[in-house]
Amino acid sequence: MTTAAPMAGRVAHGLTYAVLGWAVAYGGVRLAWTVGESPEFGRFGSDLLGFTGWPSVALCVAAGVVAVALDRQRTWRPALAGIAWTIAAALVAAAAILLPEVVAMSAYCVLGLGLVVASADYHLRTRRACGACGR
């Protein structure tokens, strides 16, 4: 008979790797725009009103860090889940004010939002289980 614990571990690790992949990809773009030359975004002058430059890079780093932290927990941690939801809300705010010319970047923000929310939700559903048997 198989238990839910091995399957739960694989799914959690998969979500963690997905968030980390997104954070590296999108964070790399944001880092390149921060240290290099970012594209021109017309009359607004920037692509993200609240998250330009280093704060946008920090948001990607925070998403990756919280995903790893969620993955390493064996029990439900409401404060950690709250941090994950806060990061997800910041990603929503970042995606909501993107200009139409950068729809692809908006898709990255929404993808990151979905991955972080999925990690937090999965953490909620599985970490309330018994660490020994997975129930």
Number of C-alpha atoms within 10 A of each C-alpha: 2 6 10 12 16 12 12 16 13 11 14 23 18 14 21 26 17 19 27 24 14 21 25 17 14 20 23 14 15 25 19 14 16 16 10 9 8 15 10 10 15 10 6 10 10 17 22 19 13 13 20 15 17 15 13 22 22 16 20 26 17 16 27 23 17 23 29 19 14 25 22 13 12 14 15 16 15 12 9 17 22 12 15 26 19 15 21 23 14 18 25 17 16 22 22 13 14 19 17 11 11 12 12 11 19 21 12 18 25 18 16 26 24 16 22 29 20 18 28 26 15 17 25 17 11 20 20 14 16 12 12 7 10 15 12
